[in-house]
Amino acid sequence: MLYELQTLTRFKSLMTMTKVRKNLIPYNKYYIDSAKFLIDDAVFDKVSIPNNFTLLDTDTGEVLDTFKKSSLLVEYKSHKIYIGRVVKILPKAVYNKILIYFPAKIRGNDYFYGIDKGTIIEVLEHLRTIGYLQFTDTNKVYKEIYVKDLDIKMDMQLSYKDKDKIKEYNDYLKNCFNGYSNCFYSYDNKINGLGIGTYKRETATISKPFLKFYDKSYEMKTKNYNLLISLNPELQFEIETNFIYRYEFTLKDKKFFDKFVLSSRLEELHEVSNDRWREIGRILLDKNFQVIVKKQRDTSKLKPIDTLLAMKFLKDIDKGISLREIQTEYISAASNKKQKYRMKLLFEKIHYTTMLEVEKLQPNIDKYDNFMKFHRLFGFID
């Protein structure tokens, strides 16, 4: 009740403002939202982090899972910076590194622009000021920062009337998911708001990548309420009056960076273009979802056999069978290349018909157009 009253009072205050002249949030742009920043301790003149904040890097995810609990917590601008030592033992060498973690939230009003070079330098300077790190050249340290668990985000500007369409689209993506059903997360509740996710950050692989879509506006008004009310009124107003939907994906380790021909050096990642991030985001979507929505010329006259296949298709989906498995079943019934092509077309026809009009098994152009809108918005197609 207290939150609702605070929200109502604040919202009434915001509504008295004149119309926002321009967006303060950079929509459809990709930025670094968070990462584990690794720096070789030899880069520093002196490191004054107690030895009990030392972790062993085994490349199994253990460090990343336990880092927050085992690291030194530094308060900064009402947020938290985590810092600790990491020791990696190899057959012929031992590496000692400093690991720093913090999210883009420390940027305040510039939060939606992610972690840039200036943010990193600001954090390094703070850690030097309070005595944990000693160095003479901040830029030199910046050039030696490498990352793990890199979270890239992109915000989309929608209206609240789009929520039902997003829910419908999320149901479609659930049926398109290539993995086991328990690796796909869908939610729409007061705790988390609206969103979907795949796999887990800690155990993600290139073939099973962690990504999520979620209602950023709702998250700001609940989990990040203190941050929201600290922002300037114009930015608060923009968050309140838009349904901001965020796409976020994680490049976990060196295997991910090698796959996408990226350096894990932060300085070089800051130079990656928005088009390249968008391309990577699309590849990860394709890994998780087999999106096949082809507009059929005429599905109003289904043959009896097609109707039976459509009913079987729905039953298979209800059982949790993925689209890839269903498509494989169709194609495996063919004995040559020509037949396989025909069976692929049949699968697409049945898929389109059943997914776009479950009850009547007839084309629904409005729903198709809605799917196409979000395919483009989310990055599946141009």
VENGI-V326896 format. One record per backbone hydrogen bond with DSSP energy under -0.5 kcal/mol. NH is the residue of the N-H (numbers start at 1). CO is the residue of the C=O. If there is no record, write none. Layout:
# VENGI-V326896
<<NH:CO> <NH:CO>>
This chain:
# VENGI-V326896
<<5:1> <6:2> <7:3> <8:4> <9:5> <10:6> <11:7> <12:8> <13:9> <14:10> <15:11> <16:12> <16:13> <17:14> <27:25> <28:155> <29:26> <31:153> <33:31> <33:151> <34:151> <35:102> <36:148> <37:35> <37:100> <38:36> <38:146> <39:98> <40:144> <41:96> <43:40> <44:41> <45:134> <46:134> <48:132> <50:48> <53:50> <54:51> <55:85> <57:55> <57:87> <58:56> <65:61> <66:62> <67:63> <70:66> <71:67> <72:83> <73:71> <74:81> <76:79> <79:76> <81:74> <82:101> <83:72> <84:99> <85:53> <86:97> <87:55> <88:86> <88:95> <89:87> <90:88> <90:93> <93:90> <95:88> <97:86> <97:95> <98:39> <99:84> <100:37> <100:98> <101:82> <102:35> <104:33> <106:103> <107:104> <108:105> <110:107> <111:108> <113:110> <114:111> <115:32> <116:114> <120:116> <121:117> <122:118> <123:119> <124:120> <125:121> <126:122> <127:123> <128:124> <129:125> <130:126> <131:128> <132:127> <133:127> <134:46> <138:136> <141:137> <142:138> <143:139> <144:140> <144:141> <145:142> <146:38> <147:264> <148:36> <149:252> <150:251> <151:34> <151:149> <152:150> <152:249> <153:31> <154:247> <155:29> <156:245> <158:156> <158:243> <162:159> <163:160> <166:162> <167:163> <168:164> <169:165> <170:166> <171:167> <172:168> <173:169> <174:170> <175:171> <176:172> <177:173> <177:174> <178:288> <183:180> <184:181> <185:197> <187:195> <189:193> <193:189> <195:187> <196:213> <197:185> <198:211> <199:183> <204:200> <204:201> <205:208> <211:198> <212:248> <213:196> <214:246> <215:194> <216:214> <216:244> <217:244> <219:215> <220:216> <221:217> <222:218> <222:219> <224:219> <225:222> <228:224> <229:225> <230:226> <230:227> <231:227> <231:228> <235:232> <236:232> <237:233> <238:234> <239:235> <240:236> <241:237> <242:238> <243:158> <244:242> <245:156> <245:243> <246:214> <246:244> <247:154> <248:212> <249:152> <250:210> <251:150> <252:250> <256:253> <257:253> <258:254> <259:255> <260:256> <261:258> <262:257> <266:145> <268:265> <269:265> <270:266> <271:268> <272:269> <277:273> <278:274> <279:275> <280:276> <281:277> <282:278> <283:279> <284:280> <285:281> <286:282> <287:283> <288:284> <289:285> <290:176> <291:289> <292:290> <295:293> <302:300> <307:303> <308:304> <309:305> <310:306> <311:307> <312:308> <313:309> <314:310> <315:311> <316:312> <317:313> <318:314> <319:315> <320:317> <321:316> <323:175> <326:322> <327:323> <328:324> <329:325> <330:326> <331:327> <332:328> <333:329> <333:330> <334:331> <340:336> <341:337> <342:338> <343:339> <344:340> <345:341> <346:342> <347:343> <348:344> <349:345> <350:346> <351:347> <352:348> <353:349> <354:350> <355:351> <356:352> <357:353> <361:357> <368:364> <369:365> <370:366> <371:367> <372:368> <373:369> <374:370> <375:371> <376:372> <377:373> <378:374> <379:375> <380:375> <381:375>>
